[in-house]
């Protein structure tokens, strides 16, 4: 599909970029507009800008529109940690992409969630309010209605959903606990990577706590305050603690791992519709448990 090109009218001066993009034919929603901006599919005078960028009027706007597709429900073998009429919490396996992107036709988690009654938000990612990287395993909360989707999205935005991960890193932190505050965006030179060296920085905050010392490696528990793409992996690399097995930001092949040692092991939040306090956990999958055993005996 050819990209949409238009001139920003003078009447739109002062408006946010994502708000204007949402009105482009073929976009239609603020959520999709935000995704396109974050993915680098929106250019202002030939340059990417953050979603909050204020337009002056008169700029050339280029938007790479997504290919139209109709998501089909697919029965997948998924571990359900919690479910009720409003939401589902699943333990996503490593290797499963959360939602469709690009020409790949293989089933994604979104296909499987549709079969479980996920709903709300964009039709191509029903019920999804946050993500995990393809090779990160662990817990995801998913809506089953538009009302639940809006409530969960608001809770994530307001940092009311506690998301904790286990990460095995190469190296040892200088302190038992720490807070990493460093904006993240698409790398200036390699658009497939996120980094601190970016033209589109977005605030990012990660907390960590030492769980176990393992010689030259350390098991950390990590808590997200924000949820930027690849945030944990980028932040840990930035402080000299690359994630074991991570082929992009960490130490590829460490401990014979075929993926990063990163697992979303705990979710804590107040159910947005029933008020129930939920505290859910997922054990390490077999491959990470085996790697941890190897680290302990190395």
N, C-alpha and C positions, 0 to 999 in steps of 0.2 A: 504494500500500500504506500502511495506517495505521501510524503510528509505534508502536513497542513502548514501553509505559510500565510501570514497576514501582518498588517501593520497595526500596532496598538493605537487605538483612537485617542485623541487628546482628552476625551471625556473620561478615560480610564486612568489618567494621571493620579498617582498616589495610591492606587490599589495594589494589593498583594499579587504576586505572580500566580500562586496556586488558585486564587479566586478567579482570575482572568482565564486561566487555562481550563478551569472547570466549565466555562461557557463555550469552549471550542466544540464545534460539531464533532461527534464521535467520542468525546470525553464524558461530559454530562454530570460527573460527580466530583466533589472536592477530594474524596479519598483517592480516586483514580488520578486526579490531577497531581496530588502530592506524590503518588508513586512514580508518575512519569517524570516529575521534576527531580526526585531523588535518584532515579535511574539514569539521569543525564539525557533523557529523551526530549527535553525542552531547552531551546537555546534562545537567548535574547541578544540580538545583534551578533549572532554567531558564537556566543559564550554561554556556558551553563551558569545559572544563578540559583541561590537558595529559594525555597518556597516562599519565604517571608520578604523577598526582594520587592521593593516598592518601585513600580513602573513610573516613568516620567511622561509617557505618551510619545508616539512617533517611532518607537523601536520596531524592528522586524522580529516577529515571533515565529519560531519554527517548532512544530510539535510532531514527533514521530508517533503516529497513532498505533495502538495495538491491533493485531489481527483479531477480527471478530471470531469468537468460538463459543460453542455451547457445551458447557461442562456436563459430562455424563457420570452418573453414579457407578462406582466400581466396588465390588465387595473385596475388601482387603482384610488381612488378619492383623487387627490392631488391638493392643492392650488398652483397655479402658479402666482408668483408675477411679473415676467418679462420673456418674451421670444422673441427671434429673430432667424434668421437662424443659428446663431453661438452658442448660449447658452440659457440655461433656469435657472431661479432662482425659487426654490420651497420653500414653508413653510412646513417643515417636521413635522408631528405630533409626539408626544411622543408615545413610544411603538413600533415604526417601526424601524427595524434594517436597516442600510444603505446598506449593501451588504451581500451576503451569506458567512457563515463561519461555518465549521463543518457539521454535518449531518442534521441539521435542514432544513426541506423542505418548510417551510412557506415562502410566498412571502415577498420580501424585497423591499426597496426603489429602488434598482437597477433594479428589475423586472419591476416596474412601469415606471422608467425612460427610459428603453429600448422601451416601448410602446410610449414614447413621442419623440423618435428620438435621445436619448442620444448616443454619440459615442466618440471613442478615448480612448487610454490607454488600460488597460487589459480587455479582453472580459467578465470576470466575474464581472466587476464593470465599465460598460461603462460610459465614460464621467465624472466620479467622480474624483475630484481633492482635496477635503478635506472631513472631516467626522464630524458627530455629534454622541454622544453616543445614544444608543437606547432610553433612557428615557429623553433625552434633545430634546426640540422642537426648531423650528426656521429655519432660512434661510441657504440654500445651493446653491451654484452656480455650474452648471453642463454643460459640453461641449457637443456640437452636431457634432463635427468633430475632426479629429486627429490634425488639425492645431490649433483649439480652445483649445483642451486639452493641447497641448504643451505650448501654450501662457499662459493659466490660471495657469498651474503647475509652470511655471517660475515666474508669478506674485505672487503666494502664497509663493514660495521659497524666492523671493526677498522682501517679506513683503510689497507688494504694494496693497494688498487687506485688507481693514480695517474691522475687525470682532468684533462686540460689542454684549455683552450679558447683560441680567438682571439676577441678582442672589440675592435671599433673604437669608441672613445668620443669624445665631444666635450669637449675640454679637455685639460689636461696634468697628470699627477701631480706631486706635489711632490718625489718621489724616484723613482729608477729601479726600485726594488723596494719592496714593501710588504705588510703583513699586516693584513687587516680583521677585527676581532673584534667582532661585534655580534649579539646574539640577534635572531631573526626569528620572526614569527608572523602570524596573520591580523590585518589592520588593524582597529583599534577601530571605525572608522566605515564602512569599505567592505570588506565580507566577500569581495569578488572579488580584493582586493589583499593582498599580503604587505608588511609593513613592520616598522620598529623600534618603532613605536608600537602595541603589542599587549598583550592580556591573557594571551596564551598563548605567551610567548617560549621559543624553543628555541635552544640554543647554535649559532652558525654562524661558520665561519672560512674566509676566502678569501685566497689569496695572489695577487699580481700582479707582473709584470715587464714593463718597457717594451721593446717590440720595434722600434717605428719611430715617429718624430715626423713628423707630416703637417700642418704649419701649425697650425690650431686644433684638429686632431684627433690622436689617438694610437692606435696599434695596440698592444694589450696581449696578453700571454700570461697566462692566469689558471689557477690550480690550485685545485681544491676540496679542502678538508680535511674538510668536512661537506657534506651534500647536501640542503639544505632547498629547498622549492619556491621558484622564482624567485630563488634566493640570489644569483647573480652580478649579476643586473640590479638587485636591491634594494641590495646592498652598494655597487656602483659609483655608483648614484644618490646614496647616502648620503654619499659622499666627494666629490661634485661632479663626477663623471665619468659622465654618463648615456650609455647605449649608443646609438649611431647607429641610427636607424630604429625604435627600440623605441616602440610606440604607448602603452604603459602607464607605464613607468618612465623612458623616455629621450626621444629627440628624434624624434618621428614624421615620416616622410617625408624625413629627412635623406639627401642624396645619391640621392634618388629611390628609396630602398629601400622595399619593401613589407612588411618584417619587420625584426626586430632583427638587427644584425650580431653574431651569436654562433654559433660553430661548435666542436663538440667534436672537436678535431683529433688528439688523441693519447690512447691508453690504454696503460698499462704495469702488468703484474701477473704474478705467478707462477701458472701454471696450477694450480688447486686439486687436481687429480687426477693429473696427469702430472709436475708439478714443473717444466715447461718455462717459461723466462722469455719472456714475450711483450711486444713493444714495437711497437704498431700505430699507424698514422697514416692520416688521410684528408685529401686536399687541399681547399682552399676550393671550394665550389660556384660555378657560373658567376655567379650574381647577386652574391655577395659579392666575388668576384674583380673584377668589373666596377666595383662601388662603390669598392673599394680603389684601382683605377686612377683613378677620378674624383677621389678624395681626394688622390692624389699630384699631380694636375695642377691642383687647385683654386687 
